[in-house]
Amino acid sequence: MSGKVFLLSCFLFWLSGCSTTPEIGNVVISYEEAVPKYTDKANELELVTHKDKNATEIFKQAKTNCELGNFELAARDYKEAAIQGLAIAQNHLGLMYFEGKGVTQDFIKARKWFREAAHQGLPEAQYNLALMYHTGKGIYKDLAVALRWYSKAAKRHDADAQYWLGFMYYTGKGVTQNFVLAEKWFRKAAEQDMPKAQSGLGQLYYAGKGVERDCSLAIYWIRKAANQGRADAQKNIGMMYYKGEGVKKNMVIAYQWLTLASKQGDKEANKGRNFLIKRMSSEQVAQGNRLVKEWSIK
């Protein structure tokens, strides 16, 4: 079952501090849809104490039923364990209500169980609760409450919460805009290998927002995201290779990255790719296509 609340947003970054090329001058960072998430499997048993033994066994049975597609039985067992106070069961039950699996979809009950687990300090539940308030999915939207729960989860090292907390500080929605804090939380998520945070951090270095402008560090973080397949990062690194910022100018490599982003449906990348083709030799285009093929089969 998927893990996070659907939230789709994007914002523009202009390639600042450089000679703009109208055809490929603006860069759009697209933030993936987010949905509520389950507790990290690696942490589940660590969160269970001996006094929870009965609830733990019930929880395990619920997970088995869920994996087998027996959602009604899973929901019943999650609820039994949740009533006994098991935080991870409360979080899972909240997700069942959020997704309408095994139960009638009910966002109010989803919030109730997320809140129960969140108050016990479960970071995934704190993140899920924050995301509900952030999006207003099934409940009233409250960015101040979202910020508070994101902050709690972020301090417990939840990468998704760190990212969205950074996002809120970047946009200044629900909190005073602060690029220094945006950089801080993007970095923490980026260091946990989250591609969209790596891309965002690279953009901050590129624009010199919250940090001193540094194209070398921009390319470092954007490359990490691009290598994990993020289209916006692939597009941005392609533009930087075209302009020779942070790296030596290379039309072939620029073409490679723009093509990879274009294949994922990025319209700006496709526009940039077409712009380059008009300025490249047939041999350069062939080299770029070979690089695309080699990258795609890695």
N, C-alpha and C positions, 0 to 999 in steps of 0.2 A: 504494500500500500504506500502511496506517495507521502512525502513528508512535509509540506508548508503552505498560509492563507494566500489566495491568489491576489497579487498586487502587481499591477503593471504600470510602470512610470518610466519616463526618460527625461533627460535634459541635455542641453546643447553645450558643447565646449568648442570655442573657436581656437584654431591653432595660433595662439598669441605669440608675439615676439618674433614673428618670422614673416617673410614675404609671402603674402597669401596667393594661392593659386585658385582662382574662382571655381574651376571645375571640381576640385577636391578639397576646397578650403575648410569646410566645416565638418566637425566630428561629432557624431551622436553616440552617446553612451546609452545603450538600452539595458534596463534592469530587468532581470528575469522575473517571471511571475513567481510569487512566493506562496507556499501553502503551509498549514500547520504541520508540525513534525512529531514523530514518535521519539521516545527516549532512545538515545544511542545504545545499541545492543551491548556494546562493550562495558557500559556503565550500569546496566540494569541490576545485575546481581550484587554489585557493590552498594546499591542503594537499599538493599533489603537487610533488615536485622533479624536476629533469631526469633524475636517475639512475633515477627511477621510470617513465620513459617507456613501457617495455614493459608494466609492470603497469598503467599508466594506460589504455593502449589496451585491454587486456583488461577493465579495470573498466568502461570506456565500453560495450564490447560486452555485458557482463553487464547493465548498466542497460537497454540497448536490449532485450535478451531479456526482462528482467523486465517492462518496460513493455508488451511484446507478449504477455505471459502465458506465455512459454516458461521456466518457473521452473526446470526441471531444467538447461537450458543455462545459465541465469543463475547458479545455484548452483555449477555446475562452474567457470565463469569467475571468479566471486567468490573461490572457493577458490584458484584458480591465482594470482590477484593477491594474495590474503591471504598465501599461503605466501611470496610475494616480499617481504612486509613492508609492503604498502600499508595504512595504518591504516583508511582509509574502506572499503576492501574487507573488512577484518576485521570491521568493525562491521556492514556489510551482510550478510556471511555469518552472523554471530551472529544477526541478525534472521531470516534464512531458517531457521536451526535452531530458533529460538524459536517461529516461526509454523508450522513444518512445511511450508514452501513449496519445492518442488523437491527436498526431502530429507525423510528421516524425522525427525519432531520429536524433538529431543534437547536438553534444557535444559542438560545438562552441557557439550555442545559449544558451545551458545550462550554460556554463561558463559566458556568458554575463549577464544572469539574476541573477546568484549567485553573481556575482560581484556587480551588482546594489544594491542588498539587503545587501551584506557584507559591502559596503561603508556607508550604513545607520546604521551599527552597529549591525545587526542581527546575533547573534552568530551561529545559525544553518547554515546560508548561508556562514559565514566565515569558518566554519568547512567543508562544502561541497566544497567550492572553494579550500581549502587547500588539501583536499583529492584528488581532480582532479589533482592538480599539483604533489602531492605525488606519485600517481599511473601512471600518464601520460595517463589516460583513455581519449582517444579522443583528447588530446592536448599534447603539448610537456611537458616532465617531468622536473620539476624545484624544487628541494628540498629546495632551499633557499627561494623561494616564498611560498612553502608549510609551512615551518617553521614560516614564518612571519604571515600567516593567522591562523595557529594553535595557535600561541601565543596570537593573538588578541581574538580568541574565548575562549581559556583557561582562560584568564583573566576575561572573562565574565561568568565564571563558567560552561562552556560546558564540561561535563564529558568525552565525546568522544574525544574532542580536547585535554583535559588534558592528557588522556591516550596516544594518538598518539604522543604528544609532548614529553612525558616521554620516549616513545619507540624510538624516534629519538635520544634523548640524550643517551639512553642506547646503541644503536647500533653505534652511532657516524657517521651516514650517513646523510649528509647535514648539519652537525654541529659538533663541536669538542665534542668528547665523554666526558660525564660528569655524573658520577653515582649519584652525590649529587643532581643534577637537575633532573635526572631520578626519584630518590626517591621522590623528592618534588612533581612532577606532577603525578606520580603513586599514591601517598598518597591522593592528592586532589580528584582524580577520585575514588579511593578506598573508601574514606569517603562518596562519593555519592552512594555507594553500587554497584559499577561496578565490577562484578566478575573477569574479566580478569586483571583489575588493582590490585585487591586484591591479585590475584595469583602472579602477577609480583612483587608487593611490598613484599610479603612473600618470594619470591625467592631472592630478594635483601638482606633481613635480613638473610636468610640462608647462602648466599655466602659472606656476609659482604662487599657488594659493595655499597658505598655511605653512609653506616651506619655501626655501630659496629655490628659484627656478634652476633645474638641473636636468638637461636632456638625457644625460647618461643614465641617471637613476630612473627617469621616465621610461626609457627604452628597456631598462632592466625589468621593471615591474610589468610593463605592457607585454613584453616578450613572454613572461611567465604565463600570463593569461592567454595570450595568443597560442602558445604551445598546448594549452588545454582546450583549445577549440573555440574560444569566445570570438564571435564574429566582429564585435566592435573593436576588440584589441587587435585582431588581425588587420582590420582596416586601418587603425591608427598607426600600427607599426609599418604598414605599407606606405603610408603617407610620409612617415619620418624617414624611411629609406629613400623615397623620392626626393625629399627636400634636403637630405643629408644632415639631419639633426640628431645628435647623439650617436650617430653611426656614419660611416662613409657612404656617400650617395651611391645608390646601386639600383638602376632601373629594373634589372631582372628580378632581384629579390623583392622590390616594391611590387612588381607585377605578380609575383608568387603569392604574397600575402593578400593583396587586393582580390585576386582570383579566389583564394580560399574563402574570404569573407563573402564575396559575391555568390559563391556556390551555396551559401547559407541564406541567401535572399536579401543581403544587405544592398539596398538600392544605391546608397552613396558610394559603396565600394565598387559596385558595378560601373557607376559613372566614372570613378577614378580609373578603373581598369581600361575602359574604353578610351579615356584620355591618354593613357600611357601607350596603348597599342598604336595610336597615330604617330607616336614619337619613337617607336622602337623598330629595329630591323626584324625581319622574319626570323633570323637566327636567334636574336634575343628573346623573341616570343616563344620559340621552340625550347630554349633553355629554361624559361620561366615555367612552361608547361611540364617539363621534366621534373622541376623542383616541386611543383604542385602534386604530381603523381607520387613522387618519392615520399613527400610529407604525408599524403593520404593513406599510404600503405604501411606506415610505421607501426 
